[in-house]
Amino acid sequence: MSRSGNAATPWSIVARMALKLHRCSTRWRVGPCWRVQKALEEQGIDYEVVKGPARPGKRTELQRISGQKLYPVIEFENGAIYCEESKDMAATIRAGQLDEKRGASN
């Protein structure tokens, strides 16, 4: 599930980043995890899906890296974590501003 932008697009810098999208394991194409995944795909950003446990009590790894047990979470190759409300995450991605979150740790 990878997509790449081309050099002429404003998100080309972001498209070359290795991202991990930590998300629920549901197959439904609705909800917060799908909202963020769809935005990544629409913008042609390369990412790897990391499906995690459905039950919040079993999300120990997600809590370790992000400080929370809620999906979705984006993990950048430098270890930085980006998480906020999925609607805000999708808007950030679509606005071509994901690279600005690369140094942020929420």
C-alpha positions in Angstrom: 0.0 0.0 0.0 2.6 2.5 -1.0 2.3 5.5 -3.2 4.9 8.0 -4.4 4.6 11.6 -5.4 6.7 13.1 -8.1 9.3 15.8 -7.8 6.9 18.4 -9.2 4.4 18.1 -6.4 4.6 20.1 -3.2 4.5 16.9 -1.1 7.5 15.2 -2.9 9.7 15.7 0.2 7.2 14.0 2.4 6.6 11.3 -0.2 10.2 10.1 0.1 9.9 9.6 3.9 9.4 6.2 5.4 6.2 6.5 7.4 4.5 3.9 9.6 0.8 4.3 10.0 -0.2 2.5 13.2 -3.9 1.7 12.9 -6.6 -0.6 13.9 -6.8 -4.0 12.3 -10.4 -3.6 11.0 -11.0 -4.0 7.3 -13.8 -1.4 7.2 -13.2 1.6 5.0 -14.7 4.0 7.5 -13.6 5.6 10.7 -10.5 7.5 12.0 -7.8 5.0 10.8 -9.2 4.8 7.3 -9.6 8.6 7.2 -5.9 9.1 7.7 -4.9 6.2 5.5 -7.0 7.5 2.7 -5.4 11.0 3.0 -1.9 9.4 2.7 -3.0 7.5 -0.4 -4.6 10.6 -2.0 -1.4 12.6 -1.5 0.8 9.8 -2.8 2.8 9.4 0.4 4.7 6.2 1.0 3.7 4.5 4.1 3.7 1.1 5.8 0.6 -0.1 7.7 1.2 -1.4 11.2 -2.0 -3.0 12.3 -2.3 -3.3 16.0 -4.7 -5.0 18.5 -8.3 -4.0 18.5 -8.5 -3.9 22.3 -7.0 -0.8 23.9 -5.8 -2.9 26.8 -3.5 -4.8 24.5 -1.9 -1.7 22.8 1.2 -1.6 25.0 3.5 -1.0 22.1 1.4 1.9 20.7 1.3 3.4 24.2 5.1 3.0 24.5 5.8 4.9 21.3 3.0 7.5 21.4 2.0 7.9 25.0 -1.6 6.9 24.2 -3.7 3.9 23.3 -5.7 5.5 20.5 -5.3 5.0 16.8 -4.2 6.3 14.3 -0.6 7.3 14.9 2.0 8.2 12.4 5.6 7.2 13.1 8.4 8.9 11.1 11.7 7.2 10.2 13.4 9.4 12.8 11.2 8.1 15.5 9.1 11.2 15.8 5.4 10.6 16.5 2.4 12.5 15.1 -1.0 12.0 16.6 -4.1 14.1 17.0 -7.7 13.9 16.0 -8.0 11.9 12.7 -9.8 14.8 11.0 -7.0 17.1 11.8 -4.4 14.6 10.8 -6.1 14.1 7.4 -6.4 17.9 6.9 -2.7 18.3 7.7 -1.8 15.6 5.2 -4.0 17.0 2.5 -2.6 20.5 3.0 0.9 19.2 2.3 2.0 20.0 5.9 2.9 16.5 7.2 6.6 17.2 6.9 6.1 20.0 9.5 5.0 17.3 12.0 8.2 15.3 11.5 10.0 17.0 14.3 7.0 17.2 16.6 6.5 14.6 19.3 3.0 14.5 20.7 
